Every structure is written in structure tokens, then in C-alpha cells.
Amino acid sequence: MNKIVFLDEYSIAGRDMQKVSSMGEYVAYEHTTKEQVVERLRGADIAISNKVVIDGEAMRQLPDLKLICVAATGMNNIDLDAARELGIEVRNAVGYSTTSVAETTLSSALALARNVVYFNEYFHDGRYAAADRAFCYDRTTFEIRGKRWGIIGLGNIGREVARLATAFGCEVAYFSTSGVERKEEYAQMSLDELLGWCDILSVHSPLNERTRNLVDERELQLMKPSAMVINVARGGIINEAALAKALDNGWVSAAALDVFSVEPMRESPLYGIRDKYRLLASPHNAWSAAEAIDRLIECIAENIRVWKAKQ
């Protein structure tokens, strides 16, 4: 019987793991530190990790390890070169979060456009009850219909965002971080052209050497002062210090972030921006709708089934 160890099961938010746990001797830990990885994976054939790093040093101490299932799409927490060298198969989960992340992207744009957070607080902190007028115009709101929506990275999620934005009446164009030329129904632009063109910018590309700090001070200053920036991809693609400066200096009007260069983010200029309502932030949970997590669990189970069939 295969031994399956999940190093950070908290990441699936208490959803039912029976599809995976029934496939072998199953051991789960809420969270695992780097120092605990080898001890906890000793004797395991299959490791599951969402964000826990499994590096080459650990792999070399785990002769029984044959399969690493990444409970996510991105695999930057796994030393893929070492795994290849040692004959350890690494499988990620693809497509499970497309709908969830795309919906979060659209809802972020709508929340910023309508200043939802500000007006919700206006109601709950008693200002509405104390007001002598029915309406509050403290902050301007606007529609997204007719706006230009720029997308960085037209993969599965980027394409779904493009579909939703189009349905809401936006004009869509994109920048390809890979540089691959494809026939798409949306216009492809250079990054500089896209930044100057769009009213809403959303990021859906992987983090790699091409995309790290892709949007920095220079790029943010190319944007319209009325533009909004949304990053639900990976922290580090947009330079956070530069974005804080852009929000304070009016280079852009607002931003929504679900990802950060360090998670959890302990210190950042973003915590100190002058107008907190310009920034809508969430703790990397754009992907985590209940339905998406259930699809993720099925992806892990299928990856294990496929691996077992080859043994």
C-alpha cells in the first residue's frame, strides 16, 4: 500500500479528502516547516504539497519518494531539476481554479469601480444612520462597460477574464509574456502600448525571470491616472513598493491584489498608503472557492491514479 503524506492540508480548507485518502495509507499535517519535511516524508511514496518547499537536499534523503503532487498550478516550491535527476515524478493541478480566479478578477474590478468597501463601511460605522441625506457622494463611482481591459498573460485564466470582460461590454487586448504569437480574437500589444491603452489592467501570468518586476515604476507611470491594476497571478510580477508609490502619487487610481512577494506579507509600503480605499487586498484566496478546491482534490486523485497505473 502506498504511503501518501500531505504536508499542508490546511490549504484545502477542510474539504473532503476521501478521494485521495482512500488511495493508500494517508497521513496529513496542517502545516510543515522546512526542517520537518524530511522527517515527515520518510517512507512516503507520494508527497502532496501546496506551498511547502521540497528541495533537492530533502529529496536526496527520501529514497522511497516517487511522486510529488503539487496541490496548485504553480510548481516553484519544488526543485524540478533535482526531481528529474532522481526520477521523482512531479504533477501539478491544471485548470481547477480558472473560474474562481476569473470571477475574483471581475468582482475586484467592480468593487473598485463602485467603491464597495468605502460605502459598506459608511453603512456599518453609523455614518449612514446619522446622515441627513439619502445619498452619499463622498467617492466617485463608474461603470466598467465601455472601458478598455488589458490582460497580461492570455492563458486559461486570462482568456476566461477576457470572456467575462467582453460580456460586460469592455474592449479587451493583451500582452503575451512568453512572446508567442497566436491567432486570438483579442488584439495583441506590446507591454508599453497596453499599459498606456487600458483603463483596467489584470495580471494572469506565471512568475519567472521574464515576469519578475514586469510592472515597475516606469511601467506604472505609463498608465492613465484613472486606470485600475489587478494582480491575482503571483506576487513579484508587480513591484509592490512601486505600486504603493503609484497609488500615493496618482499614477493609477486604484489596485486590487490577491498575491504578494512574501506571503503572509509582514511589512510593506502597501500597509501605509495614504488612502486605504485605493487598495483592495485579500490573502491569496482568489482561487479558493469551494468548488475549485473540490476540483483540486479530484486533480490530485487523478494524478495519483495515473501514476499508479504506470507502476
C-alpha angles and dihedrals in degrees: 000000000000119000112226120193123190108199099194110021092161085080092075092058097232096303118154111280095183093116088062103029091056091060097074145323099331125202122176133190124193091223137349129207122217090254092056099049099091095042093050096044095046108126094008121132093191129037124192119198134168101182106343109118117240106188133183093263090058094044092054089059093051109071093167095056111109106154134034115194112198109211090213141044099254115074101190090119091066126074095232095182092055092046090053091048092050096043094246112149116225120200127181132193116257129196099359095115102037096106095041095050094042091051090048089052093053094043090050091055091049093046092052094044092052097036088233096170094052095048093044089055090045088060099042099043092058100253092116093051090050095046123109093208133063096227134055119206098174090126131029118243129196143184123253092214109110094018124129111246117200120197126199106205118017099208125127095302095039090051092050090049088051090053093050093044090051090050088055090054100260126142109235133208131161147204119221112221090195093052091230113151112222135167105253134164088237127072116258116219139177113261094253091049092049093049093053092044105048133084092192123033122192127182122218105156132112121259111252140130091288095051105036106117088354089151108046135147095296093050095046090053089057090063128091114264086235094054126114126217124209125186118185095146115073133327112248096046089090113041103239097207089050091049092051088052091047092052093048094046096043097243085135129014103226146347140205120205129184096165134053139191090245119028120234089028107223101179131011141145085242090075090059104047113139097235110039092190090069089069125060108190135179132179101256095286103124088108098047109087109142092249091052093052090051089052089049091054090050089051091053091048091049092049089054092046092052092048093048091051089059095052 
